[in-house]
Amino acid sequence: MANLGLDTWIKPIIDDAKSIGANSIRTIGNTLVITSGMIRADEYLNRWRQLLDYTASQNMYIYPCGGDLGHWGHATTLTAAEDIYGSWSELLAKYSHVVGVDISNEASTKGQDVNKIAYNQPEPWPDVIRRLGELVRKVSHKPITHSRSITDPFRWESGSIYTDTISDFIDIHCYYAPGSGDADILRAVPWGSGKQLLIGEIGAGLDLTSEDRAARYLAVKALVEKSPENVGALAWSGYDLTDHDEPHDQTGLFDPNRQPRQDITSVFETFPIAR
């Protein structure tokens, strides 16, 4: 997360997203930047504060995520994580436009990563995210979730029963064109029943045709509109990620020149925002 006052990344994303009708922003934090010594904890929190203040000034909701087990850092012990998440939650508690908190991005898959900066602490990752979720809920007074990703209709019901069970609402990252009723099966099981559903990510890379990219966005729109308990959808991502140059990773709503990719932004602009 970069400094909003000097940066050419976060603030422009917010501004550009708002220009095409977005009313909320999801941003993923990182434990590694603190425990590796890259920045101090107070500096990290100050950058979050800038983001929270700026989104509030723009009348936009914010949906923060605490980190990613795939980028946890070997020095991020449970104690260190609880310190980071606890201080972060105290900050989030001060902002009414924080609508919920994703504890760790796609933990059910990222917790099994084996790269050199992935989670490798002695405590099982399911126990860690549960403890962090309970901490964030208690301190921030916000509803919490544990997001997960799906690429086909068969993963709605049992894609991650554990994380769905310990979530206050369900966050699905949808990387296929769903049927409007695909989420219904999740509502019929105990771990999904009575919980609101957020499509926390929808993305379509440049490896797809424009027709297929638009169709994916249209399908998610139809799913959201089917039930008042489907509370919205967020696009991944605002801009293409700078460290990913493969066409399937180029999912930005805007191209490198900050021009809207009309095949998907024309649909995104029509997403419901009243819930």
Secondary structure in CASP SS format (residue, H / E / C, confidence):
PFRMAT SS
TARGET T0000
AUTHOR 0000-0000-0000
METHOD secondary structure of the structure
MODEL  1
M C 1.00
A C 1.00
N C 1.00
L C 1.00
G C 1.00
L C 1.00
D C 1.00
T C 1.00
W C 1.00
I H 1.00
K H 1.00
P H 1.00
I H 1.00
I H 1.00
D H 1.00
D H 1.00
A H 1.00
K H 1.00
S H 1.00
I C 1.00
G C 1.00
A C 1.00
N C 1.00
S E 1.00
I E 1.00
R E 1.00
T E 1.00
I E 1.00
G C 1.00
N C 1.00
T C 1.00
L H 1.00
V H 1.00
I H 1.00
T H 1.00
S C 1.00
G C 1.00
M C 1.00
I C 1.00
R C 1.00
A H 1.00
D H 1.00
E H 1.00
Y H 1.00
L H 1.00
N H 1.00
R H 1.00
W H 1.00
R H 1.00
Q H 1.00
L H 1.00
L H 1.00
D H 1.00
Y H 1.00
T H 1.00
A H 1.00
S H 1.00
Q C 1.00
N C 1.00
M C 1.00
Y E 1.00
I E 1.00
Y E 1.00
P E 1.00
C E 1.00
G C 1.00
G C 1.00
D C 1.00
L H 1.00
G H 1.00
H H 1.00
W C 1.00
G C 1.00
H C 1.00
A C 1.00
T C 1.00
T C 1.00
L H 1.00
T H 1.00
A H 1.00
A H 1.00
E H 1.00
D H 1.00
I H 1.00
Y H 1.00
G H 1.00
S H 1.00
W H 1.00
S H 1.00
E H 1.00
L H 1.00
L H 1.00
A C 1.00
K C 1.00
Y C 1.00
S C 1.00
H C 1.00
V E 1.00
V C 1.00
G C 1.00
V E 1.00
D E 1.00
I C 1.00
S C 1.00
N C 1.00
E C 1.00
A H 1.00
S H 1.00
T H 1.00
K H 1.00
G C 1.00
Q C 1.00
D C 1.00
V C 1.00
N C 1.00
K C 1.00
I C 1.00
A C 1.00
Y C 1.00
N C 1.00
Q C 1.00
P C 1.00
E C 1.00
P C 1.00
W H 1.00
P H 1.00
D H 1.00
V H 1.00
I H 1.00
R H 1.00
R H 1.00
L H 1.00
G H 1.00
E H 1.00
L H 1.00
V H 1.00
R H 1.00
K H 1.00
V H 1.00
S H 1.00
H C 1.00
K C 1.00
P C 1.00
I E 1.00
T E 1.00
H C 1.00
S C 1.00
R E 1.00
S E 1.00
I E 1.00
T C 1.00
D C 1.00
P H 1.00
F H 1.00
R H 1.00
W C 1.00
E C 1.00
S C 1.00
G C 1.00
S C 1.00
I H 1.00
Y H 1.00
T H 1.00
D H 1.00
T H 1.00
I C 1.00
S C 1.00
D C 1.00
F C 1.00
I E 1.00
D E 1.00
I E 1.00
H E 1.00
C E 1.00
Y C 1.00
Y C 1.00
A C 1.00
P C 1.00
G C 1.00
S C 1.00
G C 1.00
D C 1.00
A C 1.00
D H 1.00
I H 1.00
L H 1.00
R H 1.00
A C 1.00
V C 1.00
P C 1.00
W C 1.00
G C 1.00
S C 1.00
G C 1.00
K C 1.00
Q C 1.00
L E 1.00
L E 1.00
I E 1.00
G E 1.00
E E 1.00
I E 1.00
G C 1.00
A C 1.00
G C 1.00
L C 1.00
D C 1.00
L C 1.00
T C 1.00
S H 1.00
E H 1.00
D H 1.00
R H 1.00
A H 1.00
A H 1.00
R H 1.00
Y H 1.00
L H 1.00
A H 1.00
V H 1.00
K H 1.00
A H 1.00
L H 1.00
V H 1.00
E H 1.00
K H 1.00
S C 1.00
P C 1.00
E C 1.00
N E 1.00
V E 1.00
G E 1.00
A E 1.00
L E 1.00
A E 1.00
W C 1.00
S C 1.00
G C 1.00
Y C 1.00
D C 1.00
L C 1.00
T C 1.00
D C 1.00
H C 1.00
D C 1.00
E C 1.00
P H 1.00
H H 1.00
D H 1.00
Q C 1.00
T C 1.00
G C 1.00
L C 1.00
F E 1.00
D C 1.00
P C 1.00
N C 1.00
R C 1.00
Q C 1.00
P E 1.00
R C 1.00
Q H 1.00
D H 1.00
I H 1.00
T H 1.00
S H 1.00
V H 1.00
F H 1.00
E C 1.00
T C 1.00
F C 1.00
P C 1.00
I C 1.00
A C 1.00
R C 1.00
END
